[in-house]
Amino acid sequence: MNSLKTLLVGFGSVGSVFFSATVQAQVPGAQTTSEIGLGAGGLVYKGELAPYYQFRNNRPAITAFYRRDLSGAVTARAALMGGMLRADDRNVRGLNGNLPPLSAYRDAHLKGNLLELSGGIEYNFFDFHDRLDKVHFTPYVFIGVAGFYANTEVESNAFPALDKKGSTLSLAVPVAVGFKYALSRHWNLGLEVGARKTFTDNLDHIDGKSRGQTDRIGNPNDQDWYLYNGLSVSYTFYKIHCPDKSDDKGKKK
């Protein structure tokens, strides 16, 4: 219940940003831009079965997003992303390049899917929508709030008691860095790499809490993460807000 309240508060804050942008867009003579786009890339799980980022754990993911510029530097973004999760103890390597003892002892693997709804703010270092400027690209940083639903299954060849399938609904804090390039007045390319800090240790159903003989094969103090990296294509809409003609007539009278 507390997580649900936090999620609603978080999305309420993001919604207020979009509302503020709409109000600002009504200033006469102002130009606003908005984008819709699609992206594809990889989704990576990080947790008990993958204690660090592993490129081989990338699984297909797609995203759809909407951006609205609040200014030349600040952009509000909402996005829906979905993808697959995979990990295997046998793929973990220690400092000596060998399979760590805990991973070999546990011998478990994970598979599943994840769906995420997020909103947040991008800070752009250049105004790449300004066609009068020679700079048609910008690096950016992103931070926001997300709610996600994950349905995962874990199986162990050594501990049948670890075998579990279930779903998780929780919160995450997405942080990312990216790069945008304006191919033309309307079409853009994007590249983004980001991580999601979750508030659950249940993506892999191994939380390290006492469950008989399995209580020492997980870390109860380390919550799970997931990461997204991908490319995107977006289309920009421009809108110039002109003064109200009725107001002008009124002033002439």
CORJOVEN-V89178 format. One record per residue. PHI is phi in degrees with one decimal (999 if undefined). OMEGA is omega as a letter, one per 20 degrees, with the letter a starting at -180 (* if undefined). D_LAST is the distance of its C-alpha to the last C-alpha in Angstrom with 1 decimal. Layout:
PHI & OMEGA & D_LAST
PHI & OMEGA & D_LAST
This chain:
999 & r & 59.5
-63.3 & r & 58.5
-64.7 & r & 57.9
-65.4 & r & 55.6
-63.3 & r & 53.6
-62.6 & r & 53.3
-62.4 & a & 52.2
-65.4 & r & 49.4
-64.0 & a & 48.3
-62.6 & r & 48.4
-70.4 & r & 46.4
-65.3 & r & 43.9
-65.5 & r & 43.4
-64.4 & r & 42.9
-62.6 & r & 40.5
-65.5 & r & 38.3
-65.4 & r & 38.1
-63.2 & r & 36.9
-65.1 & r & 34.3
-61.5 & r & 33.1
-62.8 & a & 32.9
-64.8 & r & 30.7
-64.7 & a & 28.2
-63.0 & a & 28.2
-67.1 & a & 27.7
-84.8 & r & 24.2
-65.3 & a & 22.9
-56.5 & r & 20.3
84.6 & a & 22.2
-80.8 & r & 25.5
-109.7 & r & 28.5
-120.4 & r & 31.1
-126.3 & r & 34.5
-140.7 & a & 36.9
-134.5 & r & 40.4
-122.7 & a & 42.9
-156.2 & r & 46.5
-129.8 & r & 50.2
-140.3 & r & 53.1
-142.3 & a & 56.9
-174.7 & a & 59.5
-125.7 & r & 62.2
-111.2 & a & 62.5
-128.5 & r & 65.2
-91.5 & r & 66.8
-134.1 & a & 68.1
-174.8 & a & 70.4
-58.5 & a & 74.1
-89.6 & r & 75.0
-151.3 & a & 73.0
-68.9 & r & 72.9
-145.7 & a & 71.0
-63.8 & r & 68.8
-124.8 & a & 70.9
-58.8 & a & 69.4
-68.1 & r & 71.8
-86.1 & r & 70.2
-59.5 & r & 66.9
-130.2 & a & 66.2
-56.2 & r & 63.4
-147.5 & r & 60.0
-130.8 & a & 56.6
-143.9 & r & 53.1
-126.8 & a & 49.6
-144.0 & r & 46.6
-131.7 & r & 42.8
-119.3 & r & 41.1
-139.5 & a & 37.5
-74.4 & r & 36.6
-89.9 & r & 35.1
-161.0 & r & 35.1
-64.7 & a & 37.1
-103.3 & a & 40.1
-114.0 & a & 40.0
-129.5 & r & 40.3
-91.3 & a & 40.8
-138.2 & r & 43.4
-124.4 & a & 45.0
-150.3 & r & 48.2
-122.3 & a & 51.0
-133.0 & r & 54.4
-142.3 & r & 57.8
-170.0 & a & 61.2
-106.0 & r & 65.0
-123.5 & r & 67.1
-144.1 & r & 70.6
-165.0 & a & 73.2
-150.0 & r & 76.9
-54.9 & a & 79.2
-70.2 & r & 81.4
-92.3 & a & 78.7
-77.9 & r & 78.4
-128.2 & r & 80.1
-86.0 & a & 81.1
-63.2 & a & 81.5
-90.1 & r & 84.8
84.6 & r & 83.3
-98.7 & r & 85.3
-68.2 & r & 84.2
-60.7 & a & 83.7
-55.1 & a & 86.3
-65.0 & a & 83.8
-64.4 & r & 82.1
-66.6 & a & 85.6
-68.5 & a & 86.7
-77.5 & r & 83.7
48.3 & a & 83.4
-120.0 & r & 80.3
-141.6 & a & 77.4
-128.1 & r & 73.9
-147.9 & a & 71.7
168.6 & a & 68.5
-136.9 & a & 64.8
-142.9 & r & 61.6
-126.3 & a & 58.0
-129.5 & r & 55.3
-118.8 & a & 51.6
-135.9 & r & 49.9
-150.6 & a & 46.6
178.9 & a & 45.9
-122.6 & r & 44.3
-105.9 & r & 45.0
-111.1 & a & 44.7
-96.5 & a & 44.3
-80.4 & r & 45.6
-134.5 & r & 43.5
-88.1 & a & 40.2
-76.4 & r & 42.0
-83.3 & a & 38.9
-77.0 & a & 37.4
-73.3 & r & 38.5
-82.8 & r & 37.8
-91.8 & r & 40.5
-76.5 & a & 44.2
-89.9 & a & 45.1
-115.5 & r & 44.9
-147.5 & r & 47.0
-160.2 & r & 47.2
-79.8 & r & 49.8
-151.0 & r & 48.6
-123.0 & a & 49.9
-134.7 & r & 49.3
-145.2 & a & 50.0
-163.2 & r & 49.3
-134.1 & a & 50.8
-140.7 & r & 52.7
-115.6 & a & 54.5
-137.9 & r & 57.4
-124.7 & a & 60.0
-122.6 & r & 63.3
-120.9 & a & 66.3
-129.9 & r & 69.4
-135.5 & r & 73.2
-120.4 & r & 75.8
-132.9 & r & 79.5
-121.9 & r & 82.3
-79.0 & a & 85.7
-106.7 & a & 87.3
-128.2 & r & 85.8
-55.9 & r & 85.2
-66.3 & r & 83.7
-80.1 & a & 80.7
-60.6 & a & 79.8
-157.3 & r & 76.6
-130.1 & a & 73.6
-172.7 & a & 70.4
-118.6 & a & 66.7
-135.6 & r & 64.5
-118.3 & a & 60.9
-155.6 & a & 59.6
-108.8 & r & 57.2
-150.1 & r & 57.0
-111.3 & r & 55.2
-85.1 & r & 54.4
-131.9 & a & 54.3
-150.6 & r & 54.0
-124.8 & a & 53.6
-154.4 & a & 52.3
-144.9 & r & 51.1
-118.3 & r & 48.3
-136.8 & a & 48.1
-86.4 & r & 45.3
-69.7 & a & 47.0
-154.4 & r & 43.8
-61.2 & a & 40.1
-112.7 & a & 40.8
-102.2 & a & 44.5
-134.1 & r & 46.2
-112.0 & r & 49.7
-141.0 & r & 50.7
-135.8 & a & 53.9
-142.9 & r & 54.3
-131.1 & a & 57.3
-151.7 & r & 57.0
-123.4 & r & 59.1
-119.6 & r & 58.6
-87.2 & a & 60.2
-93.6 & r & 61.1
-118.4 & r & 62.1
-142.9 & r & 65.1
-115.3 & a & 68.6
-113.1 & r & 68.9
-62.7 & a & 67.9
-104.7 & r & 71.6
59.9 & r & 72.9
-121.9 & a & 75.1
-106.4 & r & 74.1
78.8 & r & 77.4
-80.9 & a & 77.9
-62.4 & r & 81.3
-140.7 & a & 82.3
73.3 & a & 86.1
-73.1 & a & 87.3
-96.5 & a & 83.8
-74.6 & a & 82.5
-114.6 & a & 83.1
-114.1 & r & 81.6
-153.3 & a & 78.0
-106.2 & a & 75.9
-73.1 & a & 74.3
-103.3 & a & 72.2
-123.4 & a & 70.5
-85.5 & a & 67.5
-80.9 & r & 66.7
-129.8 & r & 64.1
-143.3 & a & 62.8
-127.8 & r & 61.2
-130.7 & r & 59.1
-139.3 & a & 58.9
-171.9 & r & 57.3
-109.4 & a & 55.2
-143.0 & r & 51.9
-127.7 & a & 49.5
-137.8 & r & 45.8
-120.0 & a & 42.7
-99.1 & r & 39.3
-108.5 & r & 35.9
-110.9 & r & 32.9
-143.1 & r & 29.3
-108.5 & a & 26.2
-92.2 & a & 23.3
-86.6 & r & 20.0
-62.3 & r & 16.6
-69.8 & a & 15.0
-62.7 & r & 12.8
-62.8 & r & 10.9
-67.5 & a & 10.1
-64.9 & r & 8.9
-63.4 & r & 6.5
-63.6 & a & 5.3
-69.3 & a & 5.4
-65.9 & r & 3.8
-68.4 & * & 0.0
